[in-house]
């Protein structure tokens, strides 16, 4: 998917492709995915820890790619 990035920050705010990846990546950067949170996510999402970690990594990679294009 090619995420369209606007020069207007307000338009970027409304773009879920940008903001969802950004939110997950920023949560990771501030240490939000503690062991306790990972277990809660495991239970509620019915995913293995490795799958959750992969989603976090994918969000980080997407956000890094978006930042490099701005």
N, C-alpha and C positions, 0 to 999 in steps of 0.2 A: 504494500500500500504506500502510495506516495502522499505524504502529509503536506498539504498546502500551508505554507507559512506566510503570514501577512506582516508587513512592516508596521501595521497598527497593532499594538499590544492588546488592545481591547478585543479585536477580532480574534486574536490568538486565544484569549481567555475563553471564548465561546467554542473553541475547537476541541472536542473531546479527545481526538487522536493525540493532540499535543498535551492537554492538561491531565489526562489519565496517566500517561506515561510519566509526566513530570511529577505528579503527586506520589506515585509509587517510588520513583527514584529518590525524591526528596525525603520521603518517609524512611527509606533505607539509609540515606546519608545522615539522618539524625538519630539513628539507632532504634527506630520504632519496632523493628521486627525482632523482638526479644524471644527467648526460648518459650516463654509463656504465651506470647502472641502467636508464635509459630504453631504451638499445640492447639490453640483455639482455632486458628485458620485450618489446620489439619482436620479438626472435628467438623467445622461448619462448611468447609469447601469440599470435604471428602477427597482430598488430595494428599499425596505423600509429601513429606518435607522437601524432598528433592524436586518435586514438581512445583511447589510454591517458590522455592529458591530459583528455579528456572524462570518462572513468571517475573520475579523481581529482576533477575539478570536481563531478561528481554526488555522489560520496561526501561531499565537503565541504559541499555544499548540504543533503544529507540530515542530516548531523551538526549543522549549524547549526540546521536545523529542529527536531531533537530537543532540542538545548540550549535553544532558545527556549520549549519546552513544559514544561521542568522547573522 
